[in-house]
Amino acid sequence: MKKTCKNSCDCRYENYPLADVAACNLVSLTLIAAGALVLARIGLEWTALYLVYCLALEARLMGGHCVNCYYYGKTCAFGRGKLSALLFKKGNAKFDAMRVTWIDVAPDFLVSLIPLAAGVFLLLKSFDWVLAGLLALIVVLSFAGNAFARGSIACNHCAQRELGCPAEKLFGKKSKKSGK
C-alpha cells in the first residue's frame, strides 16, 4: 500500500489497505443482506429480484464508471477497481469530465428504499421487533454507515477525488454560491 501524503491528515492511497476495503464492503453488504431479509418476508422471488437488481447496479457502476477511474486495475476503497479490470475493458472517457446527476444516483437509493417501503408495509400489517430492528439497521447503514465508509475512508483518501470525481461534484460540500 503506497500512500502519498501532503500532511498527516491528507493521505491519498495508490491502493487501499484491505482492512479499509473490508470495512467499506461490510457496510454495503450488510445493508443489502438486511434488505434481502426484509423482502424474504414477502417472498423469495422478491428477494431474488432485489439481489439481481443490486448486482445489476454493481455491473452498471463497474462497466460505466470504474473503467474510467484512476483506480481501474488497482485496489480502490470498495475493491471495484481490480474487479472491474477483470470483467471490463479499460474505458476511454475522462472520468473527471463525466457528469453525475441526482437522476443517475436515484437507482442506488432504491437499494435502501425498496426494503424500507416493504418493511413499513409489513409492520403496519403486524408489528414485529425483528423486522423493526432490520429497518432500523437499514436506516443507520444508509446514513451513518455510508457517511463513515465514504467520508472517513473512501473519499478521504481517494486519488481520483483530487483528479476530479463526478460524485464529488454532486455530493461535495462546496456551495456554488459561496465557493466554500
N, C-alpha and C positions, 0 to 999 in steps of 0.2 A: 504494500500500500504506500504509494508515494503521495505526499501532500505538498502543496505549495502554499506557504503561509506568508501573508503580509505582516500579520501580528498574531498574537496568541489566540485571538477570538475570530480571526478571519482566515480559516484554513480551507483550501479547495482540494478535494480529493481527485487524484488521477483515476484511482479505483477505490471504491468504498470498502471499508472493512466489512467482513462477513457478518459481524455482530450487528452492524447498522442495517445491513440488508435483511437480516433475520427480524430485527425489530420492526422495520417498515412493513415487511410482508406479514408479520404476525397481526398487525392492526388490520390490514386488508383481508387476510384470510379468516380472521375471527369474525369480522363484520359479515363476510359472505356466508360463513358457516351458521351464524346466528340467524341471518335472513333465510337460509335454507331450512333451518329447524322450524322457524315460524311457518313457512309455506308448506312444510311437510304435514302440518295440522290440517291443511285444506286438501292435500292430496299429493302423492308422489309425482304425478305428471306436472303439477305446478312447480315443484322443487326442481325437477329436471329442466323445465323451460327456463327457470330462473338461473340455474347453473350454466346452461347453454348461452343465455344472454350475457352473463358475466364473462364467459370465455370469448364470446364474440367481441365484447368491448376491449378485452385484452389484445385480441388479434388486430382490431382496428387501431389501437394505440401503437402497438409494436410495428405493424406494417405501414402505418401512415405517418408516424411521428418519430419513433425510436430510430428508424432507419436513417434519419437526417440529423440525429443528435450527436453531440460531442462524444457521448458515452457508447455509441454503437461499437460493439465488439469489446467493450470494457464493462467493468462492474459498476453499474450505477446504484443508487440507493435502493432500488427495487429489484436489481438483478436483470432487468429487462434488456439492457444493452447487449449483454452476452447472448441472452436467449433470442433476441431479435436477429442478431448476426447468424445464428444457427438456422433460423426459419425464413429470413427475408434477405433479398439483395440490398446492398447499401443504396440509399436514396441519393438523389442529386439536387434536391431542393435545399435552399439556405434555410436552416432551422430558425434563425433569428428573424427572417422575413415572413415566416408563417404567421397567420392571424388566427387566434382562437377567440370565439365569442361565447356568450352565455348559452346560446343555442347549441353550440358544439359540445359543451360540457353537461347539458341537461340529461343526456342518457346516463352519464356517470352518477348523477344524483338519484336516479331511479334504483340503483343498487340498494340504497337505503330506504327510499320512499315506498317501493313496492312491498317489502315485508312489513314496513311500519303501517301502511294502509290496511294490509290484510290482517295484521295483528290487532289493530284497533277495532276492526270489524268483528274479529273473533272475541275480543274482550267485551265488547258491547253485548254480544250474544250470551256469553258466560265467562265471568271473571275467573282468571287462573293466575296464581302467583308466578309460576314458571314462565308463562307467556309474558306477563308484565315485566319480569326480570330480563327476558330476551329483548323486549322492546327497549327497556332502559339501557341495556348493553349496546344496542344498535345506535341509540341516540348519543351515548357517551363516545363510542368509537367514531361515529360520523363527524362529531365536532371536535372534542378534546383529543381523541386518538389521532385523527387525521392532522389536526393542527400540530401535535407533537411530532408525528412522523415526517411531515413535510417541513414544518417551520424549524424544528430543532435539529433534525437530522438531514433530510434530503436537500432542501433548498439552501440551507445554511452553509453547506459545503460543496455546492454544485459549481463546477467549472462552466457548464453551459449557461448558467444564470448570468455570469459575467459577460459571456459572448452574446447573449440575447436569447431570451426564452419567451415564447408566446404566452405561456401560463403566467409567468411573472408579470407580463404586461396586463393581463386580465385581473389577476389576483393581487398584484403588487400594492403596497401600502402608499405609494406616491399618489398624491392628489393632483389631478390635471390642473386645477385652478391655482393651488398653492405652489406646485412644483416640489413638494416635500414628500 
